[in-house]
């Protein structure tokens, strides 16, 4: 199983990582996915919304999958 956040789907249990990749201890269930087009950067940014965490919207590259749905 690849546990990188880019593979996270709704229902997965994930943990938020800080900007250098260390675990923060904040976990939750993904309840929504969002892809945002950023014309200025000419790329898409993927987000997941996580229950029980603040902020609720987190970039996919800042989470790690702990358990699949």
N, C-alpha and C positions, 0 to 999 in steps of 0.2 A: 504494500500500500504506500502510495506517495502521500506524505502528510503535509506537503507545502500548501500554504493558504490559497494559492491560485487554483487548487482543485476543490476547495470548499464548496459545498452545496447546502441548500436549505435542509435543516434538520441535523446537521453535523455539530458535534461538540467541539469547540475551538478554544484556544488560549491566545490572548493578545501578547505580542512581542513588542519590545521597545525598539528604538531606531537602530540599535546595534545588534539586535537579534536575541537579546536575553528575555527569558520568560518574566512576565509581570505578575503572574498569579491570578489575573483576571480571566475568568472563563465564562462561557455562555453558549447558547444554542443559536445557530444562524437561522434567522427567520425571514430574511430577504436578501436578494442579490441585486446589485445595480451596476450598470456600465455607463460611464460618463465620457462623452466625446469632448476632447479638449483641443479645439482647432489651433490654439496658440502653440501647444506642444506637439501637435500633429500625431496624437496617439490616444488610445482609450485607457481610462483608469477604471479598474474594477474594485467595487466596494462590497462588503457584507455588513448586514445589520445584525447585531448580537444582543440577545436578551440579557438583562441583568448587569450590563456594563455601561460605563460612561467613558468616552462617547459611544453612542450606539452604532454609528457608522464608522467602519474601520477599513482601510485599504487592505485588499486581500494579501498583499505581500507582508503585512504585519501580523498575520495570524498563523497558527500551526494547528492542524487537525489532531485532536486527541482521540475521537471516536466517530465513526461513520454512522449515519442515520440508518 
